[in-house]
Amino acid sequence: MSTSTPAAAPAETALPPATMLYLIKQVELAVRSRLDELTAAHGITTIQYTALTVLRRHPGLIAAQLARMSFVRAQSMTQLLGALESRGLVRRVPDPASRRQMRILLTDAANELLDRMYVKAVEIEQEMTAGLSPAEVTQLGTMLQSCRAALADSAAR
């Protein structure tokens, strides 16, 4: 009777750690899921919410600027603005410096909607950063802004 030695288990190959890009994408997907729930409860889409919050921070943008800052194509922004305008959430006014361009402004209804959504949006952010100290939250915000600026700078070259 022959005895055989069991084959040695294959050496486990150490997987490389997750890349920062992967981790950032995972956070973005988790945030997007939560924002989708929040916005649906208020009758708008996450993309519409993004555009409204951009306009709140930067009133009077033209559509092309708003599209860039909202991460959508100009053609998509045209449709999005039509939907927001028909709901009474934005209005377009002529640009005094250029008769061909229209500036986009939030209406009172949009500001009231964003005010209602604000508390829940803050709760999502607090849940996301619950494992961090207040100093780490501040540091994370600063680091994310630096990452965004670095990528914007490299894209401009």
trRosetta pair geometry for C-beta under 8 A, 3 or more apart (Angstrom, degrees):
i j d omega theta_ij theta_ji phi_ij phi_ji
16 19 7.9 28 120 -56 115 77
18 22 4.7 -116 -176 83 96 130
18 23 5.4 110 122 -54 122 92
19 22 4.6 100 57 4 80 101
19 23 7.1 -148 96 -2 44 86
20 23 5.6 -57 -147 40 35 111
20 24 6.1 36 155 -20 69 106
21 24 5.9 -54 -146 37 28 110
21 25 6.3 28 155 -19 63 108
22 25 5.8 -57 -150 37 29 111
22 26 6.4 31 152 -21 65 105
23 26 5.6 -53 -148 34 32 113
23 27 6.6 32 153 -17 65 102
24 27 5.8 -53 -151 36 33 110
24 28 6.3 35 150 -21 65 106
25 28 5.4 -52 -146 36 33 115
25 29 6.3 35 154 -20 66 103
26 29 5.8 -51 -147 34 31 111
26 30 6.5 29 154 -16 63 105
27 30 5.8 -58 -150 38 32 110
27 31 6.2 30 153 -17 67 108
27 128 7.3 82 -156 -156 101 121
28 31 5.8 -56 -145 40 30 110
28 32 6.0 33 155 -23 65 108
29 32 5.6 -51 -142 35 29 114
29 33 6.5 35 156 -23 62 102
30 33 5.8 -50 -152 30 31 113
30 34 6.8 24 153 -11 62 106
30 128 7.6 141 109 -109 121 104
31 34 5.9 -62 -154 41 33 108
31 35 6.1 30 152 -17 70 109
31 124 6.9 103 -138 157 75 124
31 128 6.8 14 -86 -88 96 144
32 35 5.7 -56 -142 41 31 109
32 36 6.2 40 155 -28 65 103
32 46 6.4 67 -153 -176 75 170
33 36 5.7 -50 -150 28 28 115
33 37 7.0 28 151 -16 60 101
34 37 5.8 -52 -156 33 35 111
34 38 6.4 33 149 -17 66 107
34 124 4.8 144 137 -132 141 127
35 38 5.4 -54 -145 40 37 113
35 39 5.9 29 161 -15 71 108
35 46 4.6 84 123 -121 112 115
35 49 6.6 -158 -179 74 110 151
35 121 7.7 39 -109 -115 86 89
35 124 7.1 100 -66 -178 69 174
36 39 6.2 -57 -139 41 25 103
36 40 6.1 27 161 -21 62 111
36 45 8.0 -14 -126 -158 70 62
36 46 5.3 -51 -82 -43 61 125
37 40 6.0 -58 -145 35 24 110
37 41 6.6 26 156 -22 60 107
38 41 6.0 -62 -159 31 28 112
38 42 7.0 0 153 2 62 110
38 49 7.7 68 100 -101 105 165
38 117 6.3 97 164 -153 113 102
38 120 5.2 165 -128 122 118 131
38 121 6.6 109 179 -74 165 71
38 124 7.0 -74 -45 -42 142 139
39 42 5.9 -72 -154 48 37 99
39 44 5.0 -83 -174 84 97 77
39 45 5.8 49 136 177 140 13
39 46 5.0 -167 10 -72 155 55
39 48 7.1 140 -166 61 133 95
39 49 4.7 -109 -101 -36 125 135
39 117 7.6 30 -92 -131 59 141
40 43 7.6 55 -170 -67 32 21
40 45 7.8 32 -75 -105 67 45
42 113 6.2 120 174 -164 130 100
42 116 6.8 148 -116 99 130 120
42 117 5.8 -49 -39 -79 163 112
43 87 8.0 164 126 -138 116 143
44 48 4.3 -118 180 87 108 133
44 49 5.7 132 109 -55 123 81
44 52 7.6 9 161 -12 164 140
44 87 7.8 180 -90 97 100 175
44 89 7.8 67 -94 -69 136 167
44 113 7.5 78 -13 169 138 143
45 48 4.6 100 54 6 78 101
45 49 6.9 -135 99 -5 43 86
46 49 5.3 -50 -148 35 35 116
46 50 6.4 41 151 -23 65 100
47 50 5.6 -46 -149 31 33 115
47 51 6.6 33 152 -17 63 102
47 70 6.8 82 -168 165 76 114
47 72 6.2 73 -160 -62 122 135
47 76 7.8 -70 173 154 149 122
47 80 6.3 -102 126 -115 112 136
48 51 5.7 -54 -151 36 34 111
48 52 6.3 33 152 -19 66 106
48 80 6.1 -170 -91 -161 75 102
48 83 6.8 -86 -98 98 128 122
48 84 6.0 166 -147 -76 106 104
48 89 7.9 58 177 90 114 161
49 52 5.7 -56 -147 38 31 111
49 53 6.3 26 157 -15 66 107
49 117 7.2 -135 -135 155 118 166
50 53 6.0 -59 -147 39 28 106
50 54 6.3 31 153 -21 64 106
50 70 4.9 125 120 -147 109 88
50 71 7.0 -49 151 34 154 101
51 54 5.6 -54 -148 35 31 113
51 55 6.4 29 154 -16 65 106
51 66 6.0 52 -145 174 95 112
51 70 4.5 10 -84 -109 73 149
51 72 7.8 -32 -69 16 110 132
51 77 7.4 148 -109 -132 134 87
51 80 6.0 145 -30 145 162 135
51 81 7.8 -137 172 -76 154 69
51 84 6.9 -113 98 -54 134 154
52 55 5.7 -55 -148 39 31 110
52 56 6.4 37 151 -25 64 102
52 84 7.2 -180 -71 -131 96 136
52 89 6.5 -56 -101 162 120 125
52 90 7.7 -136 -102 -61 79 105
52 106 6.6 85 -152 -106 80 115
52 110 5.5 -153 -143 -168 116 114
52 113 7.4 -52 -179 90 160 118
52 114 5.9 -161 140 -72 121 116
53 56 5.4 -45 -147 29 36 116
53 57 6.7 27 156 -10 64 104
53 114 6.7 148 -86 -130 71 126
54 57 6.1 -65 -154 43 31 103
54 58 6.0 -30 166 37 70 107
54 61 7.3 -23 134 3 105 155
54 66 6.1 136 106 -143 134 76
54 69 4.7 136 -151 120 139 118
54 70 5.3 -107 -6 -71 154 87
55 58 6.5 -79 -124 69 27 67
55 59 6.0 59 177 -101 71 53
55 61 6.5 -117 -106 23 74 112
55 66 6.7 10 -69 -119 91 118
55 90 6.8 -99 -135 -109 176 115
55 104 6.1 -84 -116 115 126 104
55 105 7.1 148 -178 -143 120 24
55 106 5.2 141 122 -49 122 97
55 110 7.6 -14 87 145 132 150
56 59 7.3 11 -135 -62 17 84
56 106 6.1 29 -80 -32 69 153
56 110 7.9 -153 -70 134 97 109
56 111 7.2 130 -110 -106 107 76
56 114 6.0 157 -70 -172 148 174
58 61 5.4 51 121 -49 108 113
58 65 7.7 -119 131 138 139 122
58 69 6.9 -49 40 163 149 176
59 105 5.6 37 -165 -122 100 77
59 106 6.8 -87 -111 10 100 91
60 103 4.3 -15 -155 -171 69 125
60 104 7.1 152 -133 56 16 48
60 105 6.2 17 -72 -77 58 86
61 65 4.2 -133 -166 89 106 120
61 66 4.5 133 109 -57 134 87
61 69 7.1 -97 -129 24 163 138
61 103 7.0 129 63 -151 20 71
61 104 5.7 -29 69 47 72 101
62 65 5.2 90 54 11 71 105
62 66 7.1 -142 95 -6 32 93
62 95 6.9 -18 -81 -61 109 137
62 101 5.1 -46 -113 -169 133 116
62 102 6.8 118 -131 70 80 49
62 103 6.3 -63 -77 -99 64 51
62 104 7.1 127 -123 -4 21 94
63 66 5.6 -59 -145 40 32 111
63 67 6.2 38 156 -26 67 104
63 74 6.6 85 130 -150 103 84
63 77 5.2 145 -176 124 93 127
63 78 6.6 46 -172 -79 147 65
63 81 6.2 -64 -115 -36 109 154
63 102 7.3 37 -25 68 100 94
63 104 6.7 99 -72 -34 62 131
64 67 5.6 -49 -148 30 30 115
64 68 6.7 30 155 -16 62 103
64 74 5.6 -9 -108 -109 72 115
64 77 7.7 163 -89 64 29 157
65 68 5.9 -55 -153 35 32 110
65 69 6.3 17 156 -7 67 113
66 69 5.9 -64 -142 46 30 104
66 70 5.7 15 161 -9 68 119
66 77 5.9 136 95 -153 99 136
66 81 7.7 91 92 -73 149 115
66 104 6.0 -10 -47 46 149 146
67 70 6.1 -70 -139 47 22 101
67 72 5.3 -97 -153 80 76 78
67 73 6.4 -23 -174 141 127 16
67 74 4.8 -97 -33 -90 177 52
67 76 7.1 125 -134 66 107 86
67 77 3.8 -93 -84 -39 99 146
68 71 7.9 30 176 -68 27 33
70 77 6.9 124 58 -101 132 106
70 80 7.9 -158 122 104 156 165
72 76 4.3 -110 171 88 115 128
72 77 5.4 144 96 -59 116 81
72 80 6.8 72 98 -16 166 148
73 76 4.7 93 58 7 80 103
73 77 7.0 -142 97 -9 42 87
74 77 5.5 -53 -149 32 34 115
74 78 6.8 43 151 -27 64 97
75 78 5.8 -45 -158 22 35 115
75 79 7.3 27 150 -9 62 101
76 79 5.9 -57 -158 39 39 108
76 80 6.0 39 147 -21 70 110
77 80 5.3 -55 -141 41 35 115
77 81 6.0 37 158 -22 69 104
78 81 6.0 -54 -147 35 25 109
78 82 6.6 30 151 -22 59 105
79 82 5.6 -53 -154 31 33 115
79 83 6.6 30 152 -16 65 103
80 83 5.9 -57 -155 36 32 109
80 84 6.3 26 152 -14 67 108
81 84 5.6 -56 -142 42 34 108
81 85 5.8 35 157 -21 69 108
81 90 6.4 -78 -149 76 78 146
81 92 7.6 55 175 -60 128 118
81 104 6.7 -96 -128 -115 123 138
82 85 5.8 -55 -142 38 26 110
82 86 6.3 24 158 -18 63 108
83 86 5.9 -55 -145 36 28 108
83 87 6.6 20 156 -11 62 109
84 87 5.9 -62 -150 42 31 106
84 89 4.4 -85 -170 69 84 113
84 90 4.5 38 127 10 118 112
84 110 7.6 37 -172 -94 108 125
85 88 7.6 45 -180 -71 33 23
85 89 7.4 -96 -73 51 23 70
85 90 5.4 -61 -78 72 67 87
85 91 6.9 107 -127 -98 88 40
85 92 7.0 -22 -102 -14 131 99
87 109 7.7 -151 136 117 82 138
88 107 5.7 -77 161 61 70 165
88 109 5.0 43 119 40 103 155
89 106 6.9 -40 166 -145 67 72
89 107 5.8 -147 -159 33 20 107
89 109 5.8 -100 -98 95 56 104
89 110 4.0 98 -164 -78 77 102
89 113 6.8 -32 -121 21 112 148
90 104 5.5 -3 -177 -171 127 98
90 105 6.7 147 -159 76 73 39
90 106 6.1 -52 -104 -105 68 41
90 107 6.4 -143 -87 -14 15 90
90 110 6.3 55 -63 -54 60 152
91 104 7.6 158 80 -151 35 54
91 105 5.5 -23 63 65 83 92
91 107 5.7 91 -18 -68 101 96
92 102 4.0 18 -180 165 115 130
92 103 6.9 148 -157 72 62 39
92 104 5.6 -29 -100 -96 73 65
92 105 7.7 158 -96 19 25 76
93 102 6.6 142 65 -162 26 78
93 103 5.2 -27 65 62 84 94
93 105 6.2 17 2 0 113 121
94 99 6.4 -10 -164 -138 121 51
94 101 7.7 106 -160 85 56 53
94 102 6.2 -54 -99 -109 38 67
94 103 7.5 23 113 14 13 87
95 98 4.7 6 91 53 124 80
95 99 7.6 -133 65 -72 79 14
95 100 8.0 -24 44 65 114 46
95 101 4.1 3 10 88 139 99
95 102 6.5 -141 -22 -99 87 14
95 103 5.1 118 -81 -35 78 96
97 101 7.8 -10 75 53 81 123
98 101 4.4 43 92 19 119 107
106 110 4.0 -125 -162 83 97 135
106 111 5.6 109 134 -50 130 83
106 114 7.8 -29 -153 -6 150 136
107 110 5.0 106 51 3 69 98
107 111 7.3 -132 99 0 41 86
108 111 5.6 -55 -150 39 36 112
108 112 6.3 37 152 -20 68 105
109 112 5.7 -54 -148 37 31 112
109 113 6.3 34 152 -21 64 106
110 113 5.6 -53 -147 36 32 113
110 114 6.3 30 155 -15 66 106
111 114 5.8 -53 -145 39 31 109
111 115 6.3 37 153 -23 63 105
112 115 5.6 -51 -148 34 31 115
112 116 6.6 32 153 -19 64 103
113 116 5.8 -55 -152 34 31 110
113 117 6.4 20 154 -12 65 111
114 117 5.7 -61 -143 43 33 107
114 118 6.3 57 153 -52 65 94
115 118 5.6 -34 -151 -2 30 122
116 119 7.8 -58 177 18 33 98
117 120 5.9 -68 -165 47 53 106
117 121 5.7 52 143 -26 84 110
118 121 5.6 -60 -146 37 30 112
118 122 6.3 30 157 -19 67 105
119 122 5.8 -55 -151 35 30 111
119 123 6.5 34 149 -23 63 104
120 123 5.4 -48 -149 31 37 116
120 124 6.7 41 151 -21 65 98
121 124 5.7 -48 -154 30 35 113
121 125 6.6 32 149 -15 64 104
122 125 5.6 -54 -150 39 36 112
122 126 6.2 36 152 -20 68 106
123 126 5.6 -54 -144 38 31 111
123 127 6.3 35 154 -21 65 104
124 127 5.8 -54 -149 35 29 112
124 128 6.4 31 151 -21 63 106
125 128 5.6 -54 -150 34 32 114
125 129 6.4 2 161 5 67 111
126 129 6.3 -71 -141 52 28 91
126 130 6.5 63 152 -71 64 80
127 130 5.7 -15 -152 -32 32 116
129 132 4.7 -57 -174 38 83 119
129 136 7.8 173 -167 101 103 96
129 137 4.9 68 178 -106 146 105
129 140 7.0 -165 -118 50 117 154
132 136 3.8 -132 -170 95 102 123
132 137 5.0 134 110 -59 127 74
132 140 6.6 -33 -149 -19 166 137
133 136 4.6 96 49 5 75 103
133 137 7.2 -132 94 -7 40 84
134 137 5.6 -50 -149 31 34 114
134 138 6.6 33 153 -16 64 103
135 138 5.7 -54 -153 37 34 111
135 139 6.2 33 149 -19 66 108
136 139 5.3 -53 -142 41 35 113
136 140 6.1 41 154 -25 67 102
137 140 5.7 -49 -146 32 28 113
137 141 6.6 31 153 -18 61 104
138 141 5.8 -55 -154 34 31 112
138 142 6.5 29 151 -17 64 107
139 142 5.6 -55 -149 38 33 112
139 143 6.2 31 154 -19 67 107
140 143 5.7 -56 -145 39 30 110
140 144 6.2 30 157 -19 66 106
141 144 5.9 -55 -145 36 28 109
141 145 6.5 28 155 -17 63 106
142 145 5.8 -56 -151 36 30 111
142 146 6.5 31 151 -19 64 106
143 146 5.5 -53 -150 36 34 114
143 147 6.4 37 151 -21 66 103
144 147 5.5 -49 -147 34 34 113
144 148 6.4 36 153 -19 65 104
145 148 5.7 -52 -147 37 32 112
145 149 6.3 32 154 -19 65 107
146 149 5.7 -55 -145 38 30 110
146 150 6.3 34 155 -23 65 105
147 150 5.8 -53 -148 32 29 112
147 151 6.6 23 156 -13 63 106
148 151 6.1 -61 -152 39 30 106
148 152 6.2 29 153 -19 66 110
149 152 5.5 -55 -144 39 32 112
149 153 6.1 35 156 -22 66 106
150 153 5.7 -54 -148 35 29 112
150 154 6.4 23 156 -15 64 107
151 154 5.8 -54 -144 39 33 107
151 155 6.3 33 155 -21 65 107
152 155 5.8 -55 -146 36 30 111
152 156 6.5 32 153 -24 63 106
153 156 5.8 -57 -152 30 30 112
153 157 7.1 34 152 -27 61 100
154 157 5.9 -47 -157 20 38 114
